[in-house]
Amino acid sequence: MAFRSKRRTPERGEAELLRGLVNLAGRVQAGRELEGIVRAVAGTVAQTFGYREATVYIVENDGETFRAQAIVGRRPEHDADLFARPVPRRIWDELFLERYQIGSSFFVDHHMHRWTEEQSYYFPPLPLGPRDEEEWHEDDALFVPMYDKHQRLVGVLDLCDPIDRAVPDLEQVKALEVFAVHAAVAIENARQYEELERTSDELQRQLRLRHELLDVSAALLSTLDQNDVFALITSLLKGMVDYDTMDIRLFDEEARELVAIYARDENADEMLGFRSSIDEGVSGWVFRHNEAALVNDMGHDPRAVFVPGTEEGEPQASIIVPLNVRGNVTGVLCIDRLHGHTFHESELEPVELFANMAAIAIQNARTYEEMQRQAVTDGATGIHNYRHFHETLKMTVSRARRYKETFCLLMMDLDRFKTVNDTIGHQAGDDVLRAVADVLRSCSRESDYQARYGGDEFVTLLPQTGLAEAATLAERVRRDVAEIEVGRGLRVTMSIGVAAFPDSARDGDGVLAAADAALLRAKVTGRDRVCLAGEETTCVSAAGGGALVVLGRRFARALELSEVETAGLATALAVCEADAALSDEVQAILGPAAGDGTGGDGAAPHEVRRQAVEALLYGSERWDGSGYPEGRHGSSIPRVARAFAVCLEYDRAGHDTGAAEKLRAAAGRQLDPGMVRRLLGMVHGARREVKREVASPAA
């Protein structure tokens, strides 16, 4: 179905959902009775997902009616009516239609559904007052079914009146469905708990087990750290069923193997990393059939596969159970008893139930860990990303200041990489980027840091390193990158700029800018080379320069250009002072400038470069629109490019009286007339100031 609007609340990532589930586990732990758990479910879903009204319906024993068991809302009289009106299954069938389906849930949109009198009796509309057309309407309803592990419907979450008034989107519904899975487990555990209370001695044993499992559930869902989860599994399971050794094996889908990732065993070193096909062994059988196995004589079981380096003759009894998350088997959990001790059949069920909770805890922890890794890692190359680099640069500067240390920064950029992508395609181009990342790793020390800065740019931080040592490493990187096999007669080269703290600058942005300027110089002077900050800075540095750069900086002040625009104009003019060919220079620096990040710390060097690129690229455009490369006209030519053209023309005219006439002649045709007037006024004003000083030396 088509939705009217997208939710405007901040995106709730999976990590936040996991924390919400931890909160649910804590609230469920506060009471084991069904009534208390259902209230906890209603309160948690309303609070976590931002709904003012939340009703939890539970299937009654007859299987044909659903009764409201808990309501979060603002209208006691309305709530009393809902509690008194069990909803027949046929009413749900009328509402659970494909045209209302989103994910596995159902959003009954008033644009598409006209409520019958009988439906309104069971679901009376909530008066919400005037609402915009795209906002949640009083005749809208969101139903999230709750299924148990056998996919039987145990209840429904009825949600209404979101705080932000926005209709649900698929992302929110998916999160709600994950919540509903956990809520269904909690409700089912509670219902089984009530049933167990009415049984005999055997059921009393089951009751104690459920108590333990509730405690286990709260404990396992209380952490997202994988090591802590494994430690809890080890201790909590041993408290329920005694064992001598344990291991956890997860499924490697690509290899179709079970891989041991955790072991509590005297042979743990041999166990960890052990792989076995899912087509062999008792573990493979359990995984394939999604069915637990109790084997009290593993040595004589024809399916058995033993880990190399472990004793095969020692008697071993094993319980092996699948780790199941939302119907998907993700691995197996194995516990063993040695020295002839065996397991009783009654011990199988507790291990199975425990494994269901352990599987969710392991999955949550691994998902959270992967999210944390992805947040700081570049997906294409596997090294750190732009955001993490700037955080690391801050910490590196802080440490260097505290301990009076030095460090170096390498800013690296592939030369003409666009040609590589255009020739062999972006997928193969990504392979080249990965190869470059491998070169950075292989050339670096363990303490060094590498990141992808953006596009085809990379950075490396070298702690406790001086410029000379950094230059040696940079040269090794440059050489090894040049040896990367690209194919189709292509080769890839790299230009590298090197700066040092505190010699090049005394803060992170300054070091980054110095390395960026050195990189730009490497581009200007021929590419495929290493340049150090401080060497021949006049050719690229916006902080220095000859007469043309000085003129540009004064003109920028007269025009009231921003600091970034001023630096970009000075950089472009410095290129000209270096006598570099403009077309080559544009090609050299256009790639790194385009598409790089513009936000966060360290964005200024890239913005300066972008301004310089525009000046060099569009400095040949003419005010009357007859220039190149795009024939831009008037103010559509970037401001820095217009200022660049005026400075360049004035410098070529010789800075004398005749230069003024030449600029006036070009105004309105070639040059921006307003900028021409401003430059000539600035020059004449400076000359008048000199004359006053000569006439009044005492002043």
C-alpha positions in Angstrom: 0.0 0.0 0.0 1.0 3.6 -0.4 1.7 5.6 2.7 0.8 9.3 3.2 4.1 10.4 4.9 7.3 9.2 6.4 7.8 9.3 10.2 9.5 12.5 11.3 10.9 11.2 14.5 14.7 10.4 14.7 15.6 7.1 13.2 15.7 4.4 15.8 18.6 2.2 15.0 18.9 -1.5 15.8 21.2 -0.7 18.8 18.4 1.4 20.3 15.9 -1.4 19.7 18.2 -3.8 21.5 18.3 -1.5 24.5 14.5 -1.3 24.4 14.4 -5.1 24.6 16.8 -5.0 27.5 14.3 -2.6 29.1 11.5 -5.0 28.4 13.4 -7.9 30.0 13.9 -5.8 33.1 10.2 -4.9 33.3 9.1 -8.4 32.7 11.5 -9.6 35.5 9.5 -7.4 37.9 6.5 -9.7 37.7 6.0 -13.2 36.5 2.2 -13.2 36.2 0.6 -12.7 32.8 -1.3 -9.6 33.9 1.9 -7.8 35.0 3.9 -8.9 31.9 1.2 -7.7 29.5 1.1 -4.4 31.3 4.9 -4.2 30.9 4.6 -5.0 27.2 1.9 -2.3 26.7 3.9 0.3 28.6 7.2 -0.5 27.0 5.9 -0.5 23.4 4.1 2.8 24.0 7.2 4.4 25.5 9.8 3.0 23.1 7.9 3.7 19.9 6.0 6.9 20.9 2.3 6.0 20.9 -0.2 7.6 23.3 -2.6 4.6 23.0 -1.5 0.9 23.1 -3.7 -2.1 23.7 -2.5 -5.7 24.1 -5.0 -8.3 23.0 -4.4 -11.9 24.0 -6.0 -15.0 22.4 -8.3 -16.7 24.8 -8.3 -20.4 25.4 -11.1 -21.0 22.9 -8.8 -19.7 20.2 -11.7 -17.7 18.6 -11.7 -14.6 20.7 -9.1 -11.9 21.7 -9.5 -10.1 25.0 -7.8 -6.7 25.9 -5.4 -7.5 28.7 -3.6 -4.2 29.1 -4.2 -0.7 27.9 -2.0 2.4 27.9 -4.2 5.5 27.3 -6.0 8.5 28.5 -9.7 7.5 28.7 -10.8 5.2 31.6 -14.4 4.8 30.4 -13.2 3.9 26.9 -10.7 1.4 28.3 -13.4 -0.2 30.5 -15.5 -0.8 27.3 -12.5 -2.5 25.6 -11.8 -4.8 28.5 -15.4 -5.9 28.4 -15.6 -6.7 24.7 -13.6 -9.7 23.5 -13.0 -9.4 19.8 -14.1 -12.3 17.6 -11.5 -13.7 15.3 -13.7 -12.9 12.3 -13.3 -9.2 13.0 -9.5 -9.5 12.8 -9.9 -11.5 9.6 -11.8 -8.5 8.1 -9.0 -6.2 9.0 -6.0 -8.4 8.3 -6.2 -7.9 4.6 -3.3 -7.8 2.1 -4.1 -4.3 1.0 -3.4 -3.1 4.5 -0.3 -5.1 5.0 3.1 -3.6 5.8 5.8 -6.1 6.7 3.9 -8.8 8.7 1.7 -6.1 10.3 -1.5 -4.2 9.1 -2.0 -0.5 8.9 -5.7 0.2 8.4 -5.6 3.6 6.7 -8.9 5.6 6.8 -8.2 6.6 3.1 -8.7 2.9 2.2 -11.0 1.6 4.8 -14.5 2.5 5.9 -15.2 1.0 9.3 -18.4 -1.0 9.7 -20.7 -0.4 12.6 -19.7 -3.7 14.1 -15.9 -3.0 13.7 -16.3 0.4 15.3 -18.1 -1.3 18.2 -15.0 -3.3 19.0 -12.6 -0.6 18.0 -14.3 2.7 18.8 -12.5 5.7 17.2 -10.3 7.9 19.3 -11.3 11.6 19.0 -8.1 13.4 18.1 -9.3 16.8 16.9 -8.3 18.5 13.7 -5.5 16.8 11.8 -3.7 17.5 8.6 -4.4 15.2 5.6 -1.0 13.5 5.9 -1.1 13.1 9.7 -2.4 10.1 11.8 -6.3 10.2 11.7 -8.7 9.1 14.3 -9.9 6.3 12.0 -6.3 5.0 11.5 -5.2 1.8 13.3 -1.9 -0.2 13.4 -2.1 -3.9 14.3 1.1 -5.8 15.0 0.4 -9.6 15.4 2.4 -11.5 18.1 3.4 -15.1 17.1 5.0 -17.7 19.2 8.0 -19.8 18.1 5.6 -22.2 16.3 4.1 -19.2 14.4 0.8 -19.4 16.2 -1.0 -16.1 16.8 -0.9 -15.5 20.6 -2.1 -11.8 20.5 -2.1 -8.5 18.8 -0.6 -5.1 19.6 -3.1 -2.3 18.8 -1.3 1.1 18.5 -2.9 4.5 18.0 -2.2 8.2 18.1 1.6 8.5 17.7 3.1 11.5 19.5 4.6 12.9 16.3 1.3 12.3 14.4 3.1 10.5 11.6 1.9 7.3 10.0 4.2 4.3 10.3 6.9 3.4 7.8 8.3 -0.1 7.1 11.4 0.6 9.2 9.4 1.3 12.3 7.1 -1.7 11.6 10.0 -4.0 11.3 11.3 -2.8 14.7 7.9 -3.3 16.2 7.8 -6.8 14.8 11.1 -7.7 16.5 9.7 -6.3 19.7 6.5 -8.4 19.2 8.6 -11.5 18.9 10.1 -10.9 22.3 6.8 -9.8 23.8 5.2 -13.1 22.5 8.0 -15.1 24.1 7.4 -13.3 27.4 3.6 -13.7 27.2 4.0 -17.4 26.3 6.4 -17.9 29.2 3.9 -16.2 31.5 0.9 -18.3 30.3 2.9 -21.5 30.6 3.9 -20.3 34.1 0.2 -19.9 35.1 -0.5 -23.3 33.7 2.4 -24.9 35.5 1.0 -23.5 38.8 -2.0 -25.7 38.4 -0.1 -29.0 37.9 1.3 -31.7 40.1 4.8 -32.4 41.3 6.2 -32.8 37.8 4.7 -29.5 36.8 6.2 -27.9 40.0 9.6 -28.9 38.5 8.6 -27.1 35.3 7.6 -24.1 37.4 11.0 -23.8 39.0 12.5 -24.1 35.5 10.5 -21.2 34.2 11.6 -19.1 37.2 15.2 -19.9 36.4 14.6 -19.1 32.7 13.0 -15.7 33.5 16.1 -14.9 35.6 18.3 -16.2 32.8 16.5 -14.1 30.2 16.9 -10.9 32.2 20.6 -11.6 32.8 21.4 -12.5 29.2 19.5 -9.5 27.8 21.3 -7.2 30.2 24.4 -6.9 28.1 25.4 -6.4 24.5 29.1 -7.3 25.0 29.8 -10.7 23.4 32.5 -11.7 25.9 30.1 -11.0 28.8 27.3 -13.0 27.0 29.6 -16.0 26.7 30.6 -15.7 30.4 27.0 -15.5 31.5 26.0 -18.5 29.3 28.8 -20.5 30.9 27.8 -19.7 34.5 24.0 -19.6 34.1 23.7 -22.9 32.2 26.0 -24.7 34.6 23.6 -23.5 37.4 20.7 -25.3 35.7 22.4 -28.4 34.2 25.8 -29.5 35.4 28.4 -30.2 32.7 32.2 -30.6 32.2 32.8 -28.9 28.9 30.8 -26.6 26.6 31.3 -25.1 23.2 29.3 -22.8 20.9 29.4 -23.3 17.1 28.0 -20.8 14.6 27.0 -21.3 11.0 29.3 -20.1 8.3 26.8 -19.8 5.4 29.4 -19.4 2.6 31.4 -22.5 3.7 28.3 -24.4 4.9 30.3 -25.2 8.1 29.8 -24.9 11.8 32.7 -22.9 13.4 33.5 -23.1 17.1 33.7 -19.5 18.4 33.7 -20.3 22.1 34.8 -23.2 24.2 35.0 -24.0 27.9 37.3 -27.0 27.8 40.8 -28.1 28.7 41.2 -28.5 24.9 39.8 -25.0 24.2 42.7 -24.1 22.0 42.1 -27.1 19.7 38.3 -26.4 19.8 38.4 -22.7 18.8 38.2 -22.3 15.1 37.4 -26.0 14.5 35.2 -26.3 11.5 32.9 -29.2 10.5 30.5 -29.5 7.6 26.8 -29.3 8.4 26.5 -32.6 6.5 28.5 -34.5 9.1 28.6 -35.1 12.8 25.9 -35.0 15.4 26.2 -31.2 15.4 25.5 -31.1 11.7 22.5 -33.4 12.2 21.1 -31.1 14.9 21.6 -28.0 12.7 20.0 -29.5 9.6 17.0 -30.9 11.5 16.6 -28.0 14.0 16.2 -30.7 16.6 18.1 -31.3 19.9 20.0 -34.6 20.5 21.0 -36.3 23.7 23.8 -38.9 23.1 25.1 -40.7 26.2 27.7 -42.8 24.3 29.2 -40.4 21.8 32.2 -42.7 21.1 29.9 -45.3 19.5 27.5 -42.9 17.7 28.1 -43.4 13.9 27.6 -39.7 13.3 30.3 -38.5 15.7 33.2 -36.4 14.4 36.1 -35.7 16.8 38.2 -32.6 17.0 41.8 -33.3 16.0 44.1 -33.3 19.0 41.5 -34.4 21.6 41.1 -37.7 23.3 38.8 -40.0 21.3 38.8 -43.0 23.6 37.4 -41.1 26.7 33.7 -41.8 27.4 31.6 -38.7 26.6 27.9 -37.9 26.9 26.6 -34.9 25.0 23.6 -32.7 24.7 23.6 -30.7 21.5 20.8 -28.2 20.9 20.2 -25.8 18.0 20.5 -22.0 18.5 17.3 -20.7 16.9 16.6 -17.0 16.3 13.1 -16.2 14.8 12.9 -19.6 13.1 16.5 -19.5 11.7 19.1 -21.9 13.1 22.3 -19.9 13.6 24.4 -22.6 15.2 24.5 -25.2 18.0 25.3 -25.3 21.7 27.1 -28.4 23.0 27.6 -29.5 26.6 29.5 -32.7 27.6 29.9 -34.9 30.6 33.1 -36.9 30.8 34.5 -39.9 32.9 31.4 -42.0 32.2 28.8 -39.6 33.6 25.6 -39.4 31.5 22.6 -37.1 31.1 19.0 -37.8 32.0 16.2 -37.2 29.5 14.7 -34.5 31.9 17.8 -32.4 31.4 17.3 -32.0 27.7 14.4 -29.6 27.9 16.1 -27.0 30.2 19.1 -26.9 27.8 16.8 -26.4 24.8 14.9 -23.6 26.5 18.1 -22.0 27.7 19.5 -22.2 24.2 16.6 -20.3 22.7 17.4 -17.4 25.0 21.1 -17.7 24.6 20.7 -17.6 20.8 18.9 -14.3 21.0 21.5 -12.9 23.4 24.4 -14.0 21.1 22.7 -12.6 18.0 22.0 -9.3 19.8 25.6 -9.0 20.9 27.1 -9.9 17.5 24.7 -7.5 15.8 25.7 -4.7 18.1 29.4 -5.5 17.7 29.0 -5.5 13.9 27.1 -2.2 14.0 29.9 -0.7 16.2 32.5 -2.0 13.7 30.6 -0.7 10.7 30.3 2.8 12.3 34.0 3.3 12.2 35.0 1.2 9.1 34.9 1.9 5.4 32.8 -0.7 3.8 34.8 -0.9 0.5 38.3 -1.2 1.9 38.0 -2.5 5.5 40.1 0.3 7.0 38.8 3.1 9.1 36.4 5.7 7.7 36.4 9.6 7.5 34.5 10.1 10.7 36.7 7.8 12.8 39.9 9.4 11.4 38.9 12.8 12.6 38.1 11.4 16.1 41.5 9.7 16.1 43.3 12.8 14.9 41.9 14.7 17.8 43.1 12.0 20.3 46.5 11.8 18.6 47.0 15.6 18.9 45.9 15.5 22.5 48.3 12.7 23.3 51.2 14.4 21.5 50.6 17.6 23.4 50.4 15.8 26.8 53.6 13.8 26.3 55.4 16.4 24.1 55.6 13.9 21.2 55.6 14.3 17.5 53.6 12.5 14.9 53.2 12.7 11.1 50.2 12.6 8.8 50.3 11.3 5.2 47.5 12.6 2.9 47.4 10.4 -0.2 45.5 10.6 -3.4 45.4 8.3 -6.4 46.4 10.1 -9.7 43.8 10.2 -12.5 41.8 7.5 -10.8 38.7 8.5 -12.8 40.4 7.1 -15.9 40.7 3.7 -14.1 37.0 3.7 -13.2 35.9 4.8 -16.6 38.1 2.1 -18.3 37.6 -1.0 -16.1 34.5 -0.1 -14.2 33.7 0.9 -10.7 33.6 -2.6 -9.3 37.1 -3.3 -10.5 38.0 0.2 -9.3 36.9 -0.8 -5.9 39.3 -3.8 -6.1 42.1 -1.3 -6.8 41.1 0.7 -3.7 41.2 -2.5 -1.6 44.6 -3.3 -3.0 45.8 0.2 -2.0 44.4 -0.3 1.5 46.4 -3.6 1.6 49.6 -1.7 0.7 49.0 0.8 3.5 48.6 -2.1 6.0 51.7 -3.9 4.7 53.9 -0.8 4.7 52.8 0.4 8.2 53.8 -0.5 11.7 51.4 -2.0 14.2 51.0 1.4 15.9 50.2 3.2 12.7 46.7 4.1 11.7 45.1 4.0 8.2 41.8 5.4 7.0 40.0 6.1 3.7 39.4 9.9 3.7 36.9 9.8 0.8 36.8 8.8 -2.8 40.3 7.8 -3.8 42.0 9.7 -0.9 43.6 7.9 2.1 45.3 9.1 5.2 47.9 7.5 7.6 48.9 8.7 11.1 52.4 7.8 12.2 52.8 8.2 16.0 56.1 9.3 17.4 57.5 9.8 13.9 59.5 12.6 12.4 59.3 14.0 8.8 62.4 12.1 7.6 61.1 8.7 8.7 57.6 9.5 7.5 59.0 10.5 4.1 60.7 7.1 3.8 57.5 5.2 4.6 55.6 7.4 2.2 58.0 6.7 -0.6 57.6 2.9 0.1 53.8 3.3 -0.1 54.1 5.3 -3.4 56.4 2.6 -4.9 54.2 -0.3 -3.8 51.0 1.3 -5.1 52.7 1.8 -8.5 53.2 -2.0 -8.6 49.5 -2.8 -8.2 48.2 -4.7 -11.2 45.2 -2.9 -12.7 44.9 -4.5 -16.2 44.2 -3.3 -19.7 47.5 -1.6 -19.8 46.6 0.8 -17.0 48.7 1.6 -14.0 47.8 3.4 -10.8 50.1 5.9 -9.1 49.8 7.9 -5.9 50.7 11.5 -4.9 51.4 11.9 -1.2 51.7 15.0 1.1 53.4 14.7 4.5 53.1 17.0 7.5 54.3 16.8 11.0 53.1 17.9 14.4 54.2 20.3 15.8 56.7 21.4 13.1 54.1 21.9 10.3 51.2 23.1 12.6 50.2 23.0 16.3 46.7 21.6 15.9 44.9 18.8 14.0 43.3 21.1 11.4 46.6 22.8 10.7 48.5 19.5 10.3 45.7 18.3 8.0 45.8 21.5 5.9 49.6 21.3 5.7 49.5 17.7 4.5 46.7 18.7 2.0 48.8 21.6 0.7 51.8 19.3 0.3 49.6 16.8 -1.6 48.4 19.5 -3.9 52.0 20.5 -4.6 52.8 16.9 -5.5 49.9 17.0 -8.0 51.1 20.3 -9.4 54.7 19.2 -9.9 53.9 16.0 -11.8 52.1 13.5 -9.6 53.4 10.1 -8.5 55.7 11.7 -5.9 56.0 12.6 -2.2 56.1 16.2 -1.1 56.8 17.4 2.5 55.0 20.3 4.2 57.3 23.4 4.1 59.1 22.6 0.9 58.5 25.3 -1.8 55.3 26.4 -0.1 54.9 29.4 -2.4 53.7 27.2 -5.2 50.6 25.9 -3.4 50.3 27.5 0.1 47.4 29.9 0.7 49.4 31.2 3.7 52.3 32.5 1.7 53.1 33.3 -1.9 54.7 35.9 -4.2 53.3 39.2 -5.5 50.3 37.6 -7.3 49.2 35.7 -4.1 49.6 38.9 -2.0 47.5 40.8 -4.5 44.9 38.1 -4.4 44.7 38.1 -0.6 44.4 42.0 -0.5 41.7 41.8 -3.2 39.8 39.1 -1.2 39.7 41.5 1.8 38.4 44.3 -0.4 35.7 42.0 -1.7 35.0 40.8 1.8 35.4 37.2 0.7 35.1 34.5 3.4 38.2 32.9 4.9 37.7 29.7 2.8 37.2 31.7 -0.4 40.3 33.8 0.3 42.4 30.6 0.8 41.0 29.1 -2.4 41.8 32.3 -4.4 45.3 32.4 -3.0 45.8 28.7 -3.7 44.7 29.1 -7.4 47.0 32.1 -7.8 49.9 30.2 -6.2 49.5 27.5 -8.8 49.9 30.2 -11.5 53.0 31.6 -9.8 54.4 28.0 -9.9 54.0 28.3 -13.7 51.9 25.1 -13.8 49.6 24.4 -16.8 46.1 25.2 -15.8 44.5 22.3 -17.6 46.8 19.8 -16.0 46.3 21.4 -12.6 42.6 21.2 -12.9 42.8 17.5 -13.8 45.2 16.9 -10.9 43.1 18.4 -8.2 39.5 18.2 -9.4 39.1 14.6 -8.5 40.1 14.9 -4.8 38.0 18.0 -4.4 34.8 16.7 -5.8 32.5 14.6 -3.7 34.5 14.7 -0.4 32.9 15.3 2.9 32.0 18.9 3.7 30.9 18.4 7.3 32.6 17.9 10.6 36.2 18.6 11.6 38.8 18.9 8.9 36.3 19.9 6.1 38.0 23.2 5.5 41.0 21.9 3.4 38.6 20.3 1.0 36.4 23.4 0.8 39.5 25.5 0.1 40.5 23.0 -2.6 37.0 23.2 -4.1 37.2 27.0 -4.3 40.7 26.7 -5.9 39.4 24.2 -8.5 36.5 26.5 -9.4 38.9 29.4 -9.9 41.2 27.4 -12.1 38.3 25.7 -14.0 36.1 28.7 -14.6 38.8 31.4 -14.6 38.6 31.3 -18.5 34.9 32.0 -18.6 34.0 35.5 -19.8 31.5 38.0 -18.3 29.7 38.1 -21.7 29.3 34.3 -21.8 31.7 33.7 -24.7 34.4 31.9 -22.6 35.1 28.3 -21.8 34.7 25.5 -20.7 30.9 26.0 -20.3 30.2 29.4 -21.6 28.9 30.7 -18.3 27.6 34.2 -18.2 27.8 37.0 -15.6 27.2 36.1 -12.0 26.7 32.4 -12.9 30.5 32.3 -13.0 31.7 31.4 -9.4 32.7 34.5 -7.4 36.2 33.2 -6.7 36.7 32.4 -10.4 35.8 36.0 -11.3 38.2 37.4 -8.7 40.9 35.1 -10.0 40.4 36.3 -13.6 40.6 40.0 -12.6 43.8 39.4 -10.5 45.4 37.4 -13.3 44.6 39.9 -16.0 45.9 42.8 -13.8 49.2 40.9 -13.2 49.6 40.1 -16.9 49.1 43.8 -17.7 52.1 44.8 -15.6 50.6 46.6 -12.5 51.2 50.0 -14.2 48.9 52.8 -15.4 48.4 51.0 -18.7 47.1 48.0 -16.7 44.2 50.0 -15.4 43.2 50.9 -18.9 43.4 47.3 -20.1 41.2 46.2 -17.2 38.6 48.9 -17.9 38.6 47.8 -21.6 37.9 44.2 -20.5 35.2 45.1 -18.0 31.8 44.0 -19.0 33.1 41.8 -21.8 35.8 39.6 -20.3 35.8 40.6 -16.6 33.2 41.3 -13.9 32.9 45.2 -14.2 32.1 45.5 -10.4 35.2 43.6 -9.5 37.3 45.6 -11.9 36.2 48.8 -10.2 36.9 47.3 -6.8 40.4 46.2 -7.7 41.3 49.6 -9.3 39.9 51.4 -6.4 42.0 49.2 -4.0 45.2 49.9 -6.1 44.6 53.6 -6.3 43.7 53.8 -2.6 47.0 52.2 -1.8 48.9 54.6 -4.0 47.2 57.6 -2.4 48.2 56.2 1.0 51.8 56.0 -0.1 51.8 59.6 -1.3 50.3 60.8 2.0 53.1 59.0 3.9 55.8 60.6 1.6 54.2 64.1 2.1 53.9 63.7 5.8 56.9 61.6 7.1 56.3 62.8 10.7 53.0 61.1 10.7 
